[in-house]
Amino acid sequence: MPPIPYALGYTTSANGKVPKHVLCELCGLDYVDILTVRSEGYGSSA
């Protein structure tokens, strides 16, 4: 009889970039900055 798998591990990651409008507090000029994010996660089944 084959073994029954349990407590399997899963990993995932996501990343992205988005333009963000910014207003400079010192000079009052506005510009666009690129916001870059990355996230990773891990989980396991019962």
mmCIF entry with sequence, helices, sheets and N, C-alpha, C, O atoms, coordinates in Angstrom:
data_MODEL
# 
_entry.id   MODEL 
# 
_entity.id                         1 
_entity.type                       polymer 
_entity.pdbx_number_of_molecules   1 
# 
_entity_poly.entity_id                      1 
_entity_poly.type                           'polypeptide(L)' 
_entity_poly.nstd_linkage                   no 
_entity_poly.nstd_monomer                   no 
_entity_poly.pdbx_seq_one_letter_code       MPPIPYALGYTTSANGKVPKHVLCELCGLDYVDILTVRSEGYGSSA 
_entity_poly.pdbx_seq_one_letter_code_can   MPPIPYALGYTTSANGKVPKHVLCELCGLDYVDILTVRSEGYGSSA 
_entity_poly.pdbx_strand_id                 A 
# 
loop_
_entity_poly_seq.entity_id 
_entity_poly_seq.num 
_entity_poly_seq.mon_id 
_entity_poly_seq.hetero 
1 1  MET n 
1 2  PRO n 
1 3  PRO n 
1 4  ILE n 
1 5  PRO n 
1 6  TYR n 
1 7  ALA n 
1 8  LEU n 
1 9  GLY n 
1 10 TYR n 
1 11 THR n 
1 12 THR n 
1 13 SER n 
1 14 ALA n 
1 15 ASN n 
1 16 GLY n 
1 17 LYS n 
1 18 VAL n 
1 19 PRO n 
1 20 LYS n 
1 21 HIS n 
1 22 VAL n 
1 23 LEU n 
1 24 CYS n 
1 25 GLU n 
1 26 LEU n 
1 27 CYS n 
1 28 GLY n 
1 29 LEU n 
1 30 ASP n 
1 31 TYR n 
1 32 VAL n 
1 33 ASP n 
1 34 ILE n 
1 35 LEU n 
1 36 THR n 
1 37 VAL n 
1 38 ARG n 
1 39 SER n 
1 40 GLU n 
1 41 GLY n 
1 42 TYR n 
1 43 GLY n 
1 44 SER n 
1 45 SER n 
1 46 ALA n 
# 
_struct_asym.id          A 
_struct_asym.entity_id   1 
# 
_struct_sheet.id               AA1 
_struct_sheet.type             ? 
_struct_sheet.number_strands   2 
_struct_sheet.details          ? 
# 
_struct_sheet_order.sheet_id     AA1 
_struct_sheet_order.range_id_1   1 
_struct_sheet_order.range_id_2   2 
_struct_sheet_order.offset       ? 
_struct_sheet_order.sense        anti-parallel 
# 
loop_
_struct_sheet_range.sheet_id 
_struct_sheet_range.id 
_struct_sheet_range.beg_label_comp_id 
_struct_sheet_range.beg_label_asym_id 
_struct_sheet_range.beg_label_seq_id 
_struct_sheet_range.pdbx_beg_PDB_ins_code 
_struct_sheet_range.end_label_comp_id 
_struct_sheet_range.end_label_asym_id 
_struct_sheet_range.end_label_seq_id 
_struct_sheet_range.pdbx_end_PDB_ins_code 
_struct_sheet_range.beg_auth_comp_id 
_struct_sheet_range.beg_auth_asym_id 
_struct_sheet_range.beg_auth_seq_id 
_struct_sheet_range.end_auth_comp_id 
_struct_sheet_range.end_auth_asym_id 
_struct_sheet_range.end_auth_seq_id 
AA1 1 GLY A 9  ? LEU A 23 ? GLY A 9  LEU A 23 
AA1 2 ASP A 30 ? SER A 44 ? ASP A 30 SER A 44 
# 
loop_
_atom_site.group_PDB 
_atom_site.id 
_atom_site.type_symbol 
_atom_site.label_atom_id 
_atom_site.label_alt_id 
_atom_site.label_comp_id 
_atom_site.label_asym_id 
_atom_site.label_entity_id 
_atom_site.label_seq_id 
_atom_site.pdbx_PDB_ins_code 
_atom_site.Cartn_x 
_atom_site.Cartn_y 
_atom_site.Cartn_z 
_atom_site.occupancy 
_atom_site.B_iso_or_equiv 
_atom_site.pdbx_formal_charge 
_atom_site.auth_seq_id 
_atom_site.auth_comp_id 
_atom_site.auth_asym_id 
_atom_site.auth_atom_id 
_atom_site.pdbx_PDB_model_num 
ATOM 1   N N  . MET A 1 1  ? 0.851  -1.176 0.000   1.00 0.00 ? 1  MET A N  1 
ATOM 2   C CA . MET A 1 1  ? 0.000  0.000  0.000   1.00 0.00 ? 1  MET A CA 1 
ATOM 3   C C  . MET A 1 1  ? 0.902  1.246  0.000   1.00 0.00 ? 1  MET A C  1 
ATOM 4   O O  . MET A 1 1  ? 1.810  1.335  0.826   1.00 0.00 ? 1  MET A O  1 
ATOM 5   N N  . PRO A 1 2  ? 0.669  2.224  -0.920  1.00 0.00 ? 2  PRO A N  1 
ATOM 6   C CA . PRO A 1 2  ? 1.501  3.434  -0.981  1.00 0.00 ? 2  PRO A CA 1 
ATOM 7   C C  . PRO A 1 2  ? 1.216  4.351  0.217   1.00 0.00 ? 2  PRO A C  1 
ATOM 8   O O  . PRO A 1 2  ? 0.102  4.355  0.740   1.00 0.00 ? 2  PRO A O  1 
ATOM 9   N N  . PRO A 1 3  ? 2.206  5.118  0.649   1.00 0.00 ? 3  PRO A N  1 
ATOM 10  C CA . PRO A 1 3  ? 1.985  6.032  1.770   1.00 0.00 ? 3  PRO A CA 1 
ATOM 11  C C  . PRO A 1 3  ? 1.058  7.184  1.384   1.00 0.00 ? 3  PRO A C  1 
ATOM 12  O O  . PRO A 1 3  ? 1.011  7.595  0.224   1.00 0.00 ? 3  PRO A O  1 
ATOM 13  N N  . ILE A 1 4  ? 0.336  7.689  2.351   1.00 0.00 ? 4  ILE A N  1 
ATOM 14  C CA . ILE A 1 4  ? -0.576 8.814  2.134   1.00 0.00 ? 4  ILE A CA 1 
ATOM 15  C C  . ILE A 1 4  ? 0.179  10.102 2.447   1.00 0.00 ? 4  ILE A C  1 
ATOM 16  O O  . ILE A 1 4  ? 0.663  10.274 3.566   1.00 0.00 ? 4  ILE A O  1 
ATOM 17  N N  . PRO A 1 5  ? 0.287  11.005 1.482   1.00 0.00 ? 5  PRO A N  1 
ATOM 18  C CA . PRO A 1 5  ? 1.025  12.255 1.748   1.00 0.00 ? 5  PRO A CA 1 
ATOM 19  C C  . PRO A 1 5  ? 0.265  13.152 2.732   1.00 0.00 ? 5  PRO A C  1 
ATOM 20  O O  . PRO A 1 5  ? -0.960 13.255 2.681   1.00 0.00 ? 5  PRO A O  1 
ATOM 21  N N  . TYR A 1 6  ? 1.007  13.783 3.608   1.00 0.00 ? 6  TYR A N  1 
ATOM 22  C CA . TYR A 1 6  ? 0.407  14.733 4.548   1.00 0.00 ? 6  TYR A CA 1 
ATOM 23  C C  . TYR A 1 6  ? 1.420  15.829 4.847   1.00 0.00 ? 6  TYR A C  1 
ATOM 24  O O  . TYR A 1 6  ? 2.607  15.683 4.556   1.00 0.00 ? 6  TYR A O  1 
ATOM 25  N N  . ALA A 1 7  ? 0.955  16.911 5.422   1.00 0.00 ? 7  ALA A N  1 
ATOM 26  C CA . ALA A 1 7  ? 1.787  18.060 5.787   1.00 0.00 ? 7  ALA A CA 1 
ATOM 27  C C  . ALA A 1 7  ? 2.678  18.501 4.622   1.00 0.00 ? 7  ALA A C  1 
ATOM 28  O O  . ALA A 1 7  ? 3.891  18.648 4.772   1.00 0.00 ? 7  ALA A O  1 
ATOM 29  N N  . LEU A 1 8  ? 2.059  18.707 3.470   1.00 0.00 ? 8  LEU A N  1 
ATOM 30  C CA . LEU A 1 8  ? 2.799  19.188 2.316   1.00 0.00 ? 8  LEU A CA 1 
ATOM 31  C C  . LEU A 1 8  ? 3.094  20.683 2.473   1.00 0.00 ? 8  LEU A C  1 
ATOM 32  O O  . LEU A 1 8  ? 2.260  21.432 2.982   1.00 0.00 ? 8  LEU A O  1 
ATOM 33  N N  . GLY A 1 9  ? 4.271  21.112 2.038   1.00 0.00 ? 9  GLY A N  1 
ATOM 34  C CA . GLY A 1 9  ? 4.644  22.520 2.122   1.00 0.00 ? 9  GLY A CA 1 
ATOM 35  C C  . GLY A 1 9  ? 4.427  23.228 0.794   1.00 0.00 ? 9  GLY A C  1 
ATOM 36  O O  . GLY A 1 9  ? 4.616  22.648 -0.275  1.00 0.00 ? 9  GLY A O  1 
ATOM 37  N N  . TYR A 1 10 ? 4.033  24.474 0.879   1.00 0.00 ? 10 TYR A N  1 
ATOM 38  C CA . TYR A 1 10 ? 3.779  25.284 -0.305  1.00 0.00 ? 10 TYR A CA 1 
ATOM 39  C C  . TYR A 1 10 ? 4.468  26.639 -0.130  1.00 0.00 ? 10 TYR A C  1 
ATOM 40  O O  . TYR A 1 10 ? 4.421  27.228 0.950   1.00 0.00 ? 10 TYR A O  1 
ATOM 41  N N  . THR A 1 11 ? 5.099  27.125 -1.182  1.00 0.00 ? 11 THR A N  1 
ATOM 42  C CA . THR A 1 11 ? 5.699  28.454 -1.167  1.00 0.00 ? 11 THR A CA 1 
ATOM 43  C C  . THR A 1 11 ? 5.186  29.249 -2.359  1.00 0.00 ? 11 THR A C  1 
ATOM 44  O O  . THR A 1 11 ? 4.833  28.687 -3.396  1.00 0.00 ? 11 THR A O  1 
ATOM 45  N N  . THR A 1 12 ? 5.152  30.554 -2.193  1.00 0.00 ? 12 THR A N  1 
ATOM 46  C CA . THR A 1 12 ? 4.731  31.425 -3.277  1.00 0.00 ? 12 THR A CA 1 
ATOM 47  C C  . THR A 1 12 ? 5.424  32.771 -3.136  1.00 0.00 ? 12 THR A C  1 
ATOM 48  O O  . THR A 1 12 ? 5.874  33.138 -2.050  1.00 0.00 ? 12 THR A O  1 
ATOM 49  N N  . SER A 1 13 ? 5.504  33.493 -4.225  1.00 0.00 ? 13 SER A N  1 
ATOM 50  C CA . SER A 1 13 ? 6.053  34.849 -4.186  1.00 0.00 ? 13 SER A CA 1 
ATOM 51  C C  . SER A 1 13 ? 5.340  35.696 -5.233  1.00 0.00 ? 13 SER A C  1 
ATOM 52  O O  . SER A 1 13 ? 4.822  35.189 -6.228  1.00 0.00 ? 13 SER A O  1 
ATOM 53  N N  . ALA A 1 14 ? 5.332  36.990 -4.979  1.00 0.00 ? 14 ALA A N  1 
ATOM 54  C CA . ALA A 1 14 ? 4.717  37.933 -5.914  1.00 0.00 ? 14 ALA A CA 1 
ATOM 55  C C  . ALA A 1 14 ? 5.531  39.216 -5.896  1.00 0.00 ? 14 ALA A C  1 
ATOM 56  O O  . ALA A 1 14 ? 6.100  39.588 -4.870  1.00 0.00 ? 14 ALA A O  1 
ATOM 57  N N  . ASN A 1 15 ? 5.582  39.881 -7.030  1.00 0.00 ? 15 ASN A N  1 
ATOM 58  C CA . ASN A 1 15 ? 6.259  41.167 -7.082  1.00 0.00 ? 15 ASN A CA 1 
ATOM 59  C C  . ASN A 1 15 ? 5.548  42.056 -8.079  1.00 0.00 ? 15 ASN A C  1 
ATOM 60  O O  . ASN A 1 15 ? 4.802  41.590 -8.940  1.00 0.00 ? 15 ASN A O  1 
ATOM 61  N N  . GLY A 1 16 ? 5.796  43.340 -7.943  1.00 0.00 ? 16 GLY A N  1 
ATOM 62  C CA . GLY A 1 16 ? 5.150  44.272 -8.856  1.00 0.00 ? 16 GLY A CA 1 
ATOM 63  C C  . GLY A 1 16 ? 5.744  45.663 -8.758  1.00 0.00 ? 16 GLY A C  1 
ATOM 64  O O  . GLY A 1 16 ? 6.472  45.979 -7.817  1.00 0.00 ? 16 GLY A O  1 
ATOM 65  N N  . LYS A 1 17 ? 5.425  46.484 -9.735  1.00 0.00 ? 17 LYS A N  1 
ATOM 66  C CA . LYS A 1 17 ? 5.851  47.880 -9.776  1.00 0.00 ? 17 LYS A CA 1 
ATOM 67  C C  . LYS A 1 17 ? 4.642  48.725 -10.159 1.00 0.00 ? 17 LYS A C  1 
ATOM 68  O O  . LYS A 1 17 ? 3.812  48.317 -10.971 1.00 0.00 ? 17 LYS A O  1 
ATOM 69  N N  . VAL A 1 18 ? 4.562  49.901 -9.563  1.00 0.00 ? 18 VAL A N  1 
ATOM 70  C CA . VAL A 1 18 ? 3.459  50.803 -9.878  1.00 0.00 ? 18 VAL A CA 1 
ATOM 71  C C  . VAL A 1 18 ? 3.968  52.242 -9.771  1.00 0.00 ? 18 VAL A C  1 
ATOM 72  O O  . VAL A 1 18 ? 4.715  52.561 -8.845  1.00 0.00 ? 18 VAL A O  1 
ATOM 73  N N  . PRO A 1 19 ? 3.577  53.110 -10.701 1.00 0.00 ? 19 PRO A N  1 
ATOM 74  C CA . PRO A 1 19 ? 3.964  54.510 -10.580 1.00 0.00 ? 19 PRO A CA 1 
ATOM 75  C C  . PRO A 1 19 ? 3.181  55.193 -9.458  1.00 0.00 ? 19 PRO A C  1 
ATOM 76  O O  . PRO A 1 19 ? 1.987  54.945 -9.288  1.00 0.00 ? 19 PRO A O  1 
ATOM 77  N N  . LYS A 1 20 ? 3.856  56.054 -8.694  1.00 0.00 ? 20 LYS A N  1 
ATOM 78  C CA . LYS A 1 20 ? 3.213  56.746 -7.585  1.00 0.00 ? 20 LYS A CA 1 
ATOM 79  C C  . LYS A 1 20 ? 3.498  58.238 -7.701  1.00 0.00 ? 20 LYS A C  1 
ATOM 80  O O  . LYS A 1 20 ? 4.654  58.653 -7.783  1.00 0.00 ? 20 LYS A O  1 
ATOM 81  N N  . HIS A 1 21 ? 2.445  59.035 -7.707  1.00 0.00 ? 21 HIS A N  1 
ATOM 82  C CA . HIS A 1 21 ? 2.573  60.496 -7.782  1.00 0.00 ? 21 HIS A CA 1 
ATOM 83  C C  . HIS A 1 21 ? 2.994  61.008 -6.407  1.00 0.00 ? 21 HIS A C  1 
ATOM 84  O O  . HIS A 1 21 ? 2.380  60.658 -5.399  1.00 0.00 ? 21 HIS A O  1 
ATOM 85  N N  . VAL A 1 22 ? 4.048  61.842 -6.363  1.00 0.00 ? 22 VAL A N  1 
ATOM 86  C CA . VAL A 1 22 ? 4.594  62.351 -5.108  1.00 0.00 ? 22 VAL A CA 1 
ATOM 87  C C  . VAL A 1 22 ? 4.727  63.868 -5.203  1.00 0.00 ? 22 VAL A C  1 
ATOM 88  O O  . VAL A 1 22 ? 5.117  64.403 -6.241  1.00 0.00 ? 22 VAL A O  1 
ATOM 89  N N  . LEU A 1 23 ? 4.405  64.544 -4.125  1.00 0.00 ? 23 LEU A N  1 
ATOM 90  C CA . LEU A 1 23 ? 4.586  65.988 -4.031  1.00 0.00 ? 23 LEU A CA 1 
ATOM 91  C C  . LEU A 1 23 ? 5.694  66.258 -3.028  1.00 0.00 ? 23 LEU A C  1 
ATOM 92  O O  . LEU A 1 23 ? 5.588  65.860 -1.868  1.00 0.00 ? 23 LEU A O  1 
ATOM 93  N N  . CYS A 1 24 ? 6.763  66.933 -3.459  1.00 0.00 ? 24 CYS A N  1 
ATOM 94  C CA . CYS A 1 24 ? 7.905  67.226 -2.592  1.00 0.00 ? 24 CYS A CA 1 
ATOM 95  C C  . CYS A 1 24 ? 7.487  68.219 -1.510  1.00 0.00 ? 24 CYS A C  1 
ATOM 96  O O  . CYS A 1 24 ? 6.939  69.278 -1.817  1.00 0.00 ? 24 CYS A O  1 
ATOM 97  N N  . GLU A 1 25 ? 7.743  67.879 -0.241  1.00 0.00 ? 25 GLU A N  1 
ATOM 98  C CA . GLU A 1 25 ? 7.382  68.761 0.861   1.00 0.00 ? 25 GLU A CA 1 
ATOM 99  C C  . GLU A 1 25 ? 8.304  69.977 0.948   1.00 0.00 ? 25 GLU A C  1 
ATOM 100 O O  . GLU A 1 25 ? 7.909  71.008 1.490   1.00 0.00 ? 25 GLU A O  1 
ATOM 101 N N  . LEU A 1 26 ? 9.521  69.870 0.422   1.00 0.00 ? 26 LEU A N  1 
ATOM 102 C CA . LEU A 1 26 ? 10.478 70.976 0.522   1.00 0.00 ? 26 LEU A CA 1 
ATOM 103 C C  . LEU A 1 26 ? 10.267 72.034 -0.556  1.00 0.00 ? 26 LEU A C  1 
ATOM 104 O O  . LEU A 1 26 ? 10.184 73.225 -0.257  1.00 0.00 ? 26 LEU A O  1 
ATOM 105 N N  . CYS A 1 27 ? 10.181 71.591 -1.824  1.00 0.00 ? 27 CYS A N  1 
ATOM 106 C CA . CYS A 1 27 ? 10.114 72.567 -2.927  1.00 0.00 ? 27 CYS A CA 1 
ATOM 107 C C  . CYS A 1 27 ? 8.729  72.666 -3.567  1.00 0.00 ? 27 CYS A C  1 
ATOM 108 O O  . CYS A 1 27 ? 8.481  73.596 -4.335  1.00 0.00 ? 27 CYS A O  1 
ATOM 109 N N  . GLY A 1 28 ? 7.825  71.734 -3.273  1.00 0.00 ? 28 GLY A N  1 
ATOM 110 C CA . GLY A 1 28 ? 6.476  71.804 -3.822  1.00 0.00 ? 28 GLY A CA 1 
ATOM 111 C C  . GLY A 1 28 ? 6.321  71.228 -5.216  1.00 0.00 ? 28 GLY A C  1 
ATOM 112 O O  . GLY A 1 28 ? 5.220  71.240 -5.766  1.00 0.00 ? 28 GLY A O  1 
ATOM 113 N N  . LEU A 1 29 ? 7.417  70.717 -5.810  1.00 0.00 ? 29 LEU A N  1 
ATOM 114 C CA . LEU A 1 29 ? 7.320  70.116 -7.133  1.00 0.00 ? 29 LEU A CA 1 
ATOM 115 C C  . LEU A 1 29 ? 6.737  68.716 -7.030  1.00 0.00 ? 29 LEU A C  1 
ATOM 116 O O  . LEU A 1 29 ? 6.938  68.012 -6.040  1.00 0.00 ? 29 LEU A O  1 
ATOM 117 N N  . ASP A 1 30 ? 6.019  68.330 -8.063  1.00 0.00 ? 30 ASP A N  1 
ATOM 118 C CA . ASP A 1 30 ? 5.487  66.975 -8.082  1.00 0.00 ? 30 ASP A CA 1 
ATOM 119 C C  . ASP A 1 30 ? 6.256  66.132 -9.101  1.00 0.00 ? 30 ASP A C  1 
ATOM 120 O O  . ASP A 1 30 ? 6.736  66.641 -10.113 1.00 0.00 ? 30 ASP A O  1 
ATOM 121 N N  . TYR A 1 31 ? 6.359  64.854 -8.817  1.00 0.00 ? 31 TYR A N  1 
ATOM 122 C CA . TYR A 1 31 ? 7.082  63.934 -9.685  1.00 0.00 ? 31 TYR A CA 1 
ATOM 123 C C  . TYR A 1 31 ? 6.484  62.541 -9.528  1.00 0.00 ? 31 TYR A C  1 
ATOM 124 O O  . TYR A 1 31 ? 5.647  62.307 -8.656  1.00 0.00 ? 31 TYR A O  1 
ATOM 125 N N  . VAL A 1 32 ? 6.921  61.626 -10.377 1.00 0.00 ? 32 VAL A N  1 
ATOM 126 C CA . VAL A 1 32 ? 6.435  60.254 -10.330 1.00 0.00 ? 32 VAL A CA 1 
ATOM 127 C C  . VAL A 1 32 ? 7.585  59.356 -9.883  1.00 0.00 ? 32 VAL A C  1 
ATOM 128 O O  . VAL A 1 32 ? 8.679  59.401 -10.446 1.00 0.00 ? 32 VAL A O  1 
ATOM 129 N N  . ASP A 1 33 ? 7.327  58.555 -8.881  1.00 0.00 ? 33 ASP A N  1 
ATOM 130 C CA . ASP A 1 33 ? 8.300  57.600 -8.373  1.00 0.00 ? 33 ASP A CA 1 
ATOM 131 C C  . ASP A 1 33 ? 7.770  56.199 -8.666  1.00 0.00 ? 33 ASP A C  1 
ATOM 132 O O  . ASP A 1 33 ? 6.557  55.995 -8.688  1.00 0.00 ? 33 ASP A O  1 
ATOM 133 N N  . ILE A 1 34 ? 8.650  55.243 -8.890  1.00 0.00 ? 34 ILE A N  1 
ATOM 134 C CA . ILE A 1 34 ? 8.232  53.867 -9.146  1.00 0.00 ? 34 ILE A CA 1 
ATOM 135 C C  . ILE A 1 34 ? 8.318  53.089 -7.836  1.00 0.00 ? 34 ILE A C  1 
ATOM 136 O O  . ILE A 1 34 ? 9.403  52.911 -7.281  1.00 0.00 ? 34 ILE A O  1 
ATOM 137 N N  . LEU A 1 35 ? 7.180  52.632 -7.352  1.00 0.00 ? 35 LEU A N  1 
ATOM 138 C CA . LEU A 1 35 ? 7.109  51.843 -6.128  1.00 0.00 ? 35 LEU A CA 1 
ATOM 139 C C  . LEU A 1 35 ? 7.278  50.370 -6.502  1.00 0.00 ? 35 LEU A C  1 
ATOM 140 O O  . LEU A 1 35 ? 6.506  49.844 -7.304  1.00 0.00 ? 35 LEU A O  1 
ATOM 141 N N  . THR A 1 36 ? 8.275  49.707 -5.930  1.00 0.00 ? 36 THR A N  1 
ATOM 142 C CA . THR A 1 36 ? 8.552  48.298 -6.199  1.00 0.00 ? 36 THR A CA 1 
ATOM 143 C C  . THR A 1 36 ? 8.314  47.495 -4.933  1.00 0.00 ? 36 THR A C  1 
ATOM 144 O O  . THR A 1 36 ? 8.835  47.841 -3.873  1.00 0.00 ? 36 THR A O  1 
ATOM 145 N N  . VAL A 1 37 ? 7.529  46.419 -5.031  1.00 0.00 ? 37 VAL A N  1 
ATOM 146 C CA . VAL A 1 37 ? 7.233  45.582 -3.866  1.00 0.00 ? 37 VAL A CA 1 
ATOM 147 C C  . VAL A 1 37 ? 7.477  44.125 -4.205  1.00 0.00 ? 37 VAL A C  1 
ATOM 148 O O  . VAL A 1 37 ? 7.346  43.712 -5.357  1.00 0.00 ? 37 VAL A O  1 
ATOM 149 N N  . ARG A 1 38 ? 7.839  43.337 -3.175  1.00 0.00 ? 38 ARG A N  1 
ATOM 150 C CA . ARG A 1 38 ? 8.027  41.902 -3.315  1.00 0.00 ? 38 ARG A CA 1 
ATOM 151 C C  . ARG A 1 38 ? 7.557  41.250 -2.024  1.00 0.00 ? 38 ARG A C  1 
ATOM 152 O O  . ARG A 1 38 ? 7.823  41.751 -0.932  1.00 0.00 ? 38 ARG A O  1 
ATOM 153 N N  . SER A 1 39 ? 6.861  40.138 -2.158  1.00 0.00 ? 39 SER A N  1 
ATOM 154 C CA . SER A 1 39 ? 6.360  39.424 -0.992  1.00 0.00 ? 39 SER A CA 1 
ATOM 155 C C  . SER A 1 39 ? 6.562  37.927 -1.202  1.00 0.00 ? 39 SER A C  1 
ATOM 156 O O  . SER A 1 39 ? 6.477  37.430 -2.325  1.00 0.00 ? 39 SER A O  1 
ATOM 157 N N  . GLU A 1 40 ? 6.827  37.224 -0.121  1.00 0.00 ? 40 GLU A N  1 
ATOM 158 C CA . GLU A 1 40 ? 6.985  35.778 -0.164  1.00 0.00 ? 40 GLU A CA 1 
ATOM 159 C C  . GLU A 1 40 ? 6.167  35.167 0.961   1.00 0.00 ? 40 GLU A C  1 
ATOM 160 O O  . GLU A 1 40 ? 5.954  35.791 2.000   1.00 0.00 ? 40 GLU A O  1 
ATOM 161 N N  . GLY A 1 41 ? 5.715  33.951 0.745   1.00 0.00 ? 41 GLY A N  1 
ATOM 162 C CA . GLY A 1 41 ? 4.925  33.280 1.765   1.00 0.00 ? 41 GLY A CA 1 
ATOM 163 C C  . GLY A 1 41 ? 5.139  31.778 1.745   1.00 0.00 ? 41 GLY A C  1 
ATOM 164 O O  . GLY A 1 41 ? 5.545  31.201 0.736   1.00 0.00 ? 41 GLY A O  1 
ATOM 165 N N  . TYR A 1 42 ? 4.858  31.160 2.876   1.00 0.00 ? 42 TYR A N  1 
ATOM 166 C CA . TYR A 1 42 ? 4.980  29.720 3.023   1.00 0.00 ? 42 TYR A CA 1 
ATOM 167 C C  . TYR A 1 42 ? 3.799  29.218 3.843   1.00 0.00 ? 42 TYR A C  1 
ATOM 168 O O  . TYR A 1 42 ? 3.343  29.884 4.773   1.00 0.00 ? 42 TYR A O  1 
ATOM 169 N N  . GLY A 1 43 ? 3.319  28.054 3.490   1.00 0.00 ? 43 GLY A N  1 
ATOM 170 C CA . GLY A 1 43 ? 2.233  27.429 4.238   1.00 0.00 ? 43 GLY A CA 1 
ATOM 171 C C  . GLY A 1 43 ? 2.333  25.922 4.124   1.00 0.00 ? 43 GLY A C  1 
ATOM 172 O O  . GLY A 1 43 ? 3.040  25.401 3.261   1.00 0.00 ? 43 GLY A O  1 
ATOM 173 N N  . SER A 1 44 ? 1.629  25.228 4.990   1.00 0.00 ? 44 SER A N  1 
ATOM 174 C CA . SER A 1 44 ? 1.613  23.775 4.940   1.00 0.00 ? 44 SER A CA 1 
ATOM 175 C C  . SER A 1 44 ? 0.193  23.269 5.131   1.00 0.00 ? 44 SER A C  1 
ATOM 176 O O  . SER A 1 44 ? -0.633 23.922 5.768   1.00 0.00 ? 44 SER A O  1 
ATOM 177 N N  . SER A 1 45 ? -0.076 22.103 4.575   1.00 0.00 ? 45 SER A N  1 
ATOM 178 C CA . SER A 1 45 ? -1.395 21.496 4.706   1.00 0.00 ? 45 SER A CA 1 
ATOM 179 C C  . SER A 1 45 ? -1.438 20.654 5.975   1.00 0.00 ? 45 SER A C  1 
ATOM 180 O O  . SER A 1 45 ? -0.400 20.311 6.540   1.00 0.00 ? 45 SER A O  1 
ATOM 181 N N  . ALA A 1 46 ? -2.620 20.334 6.406   1.00 0.00 ? 46 ALA A N  1 
ATOM 182 C CA . ALA A 1 46 ? -2.792 19.584 7.661   1.00 0.00 ? 46 ALA A CA 1 
ATOM 183 C C  . ALA A 1 46 ? -2.379 18.162 7.566   1.00 0.00 ? 46 ALA A C  1 
ATOM 184 O O  . ALA A 1 46 ? -2.472 17.424 8.547   1.00 0.00 ? 46 ALA A O  1 
# 
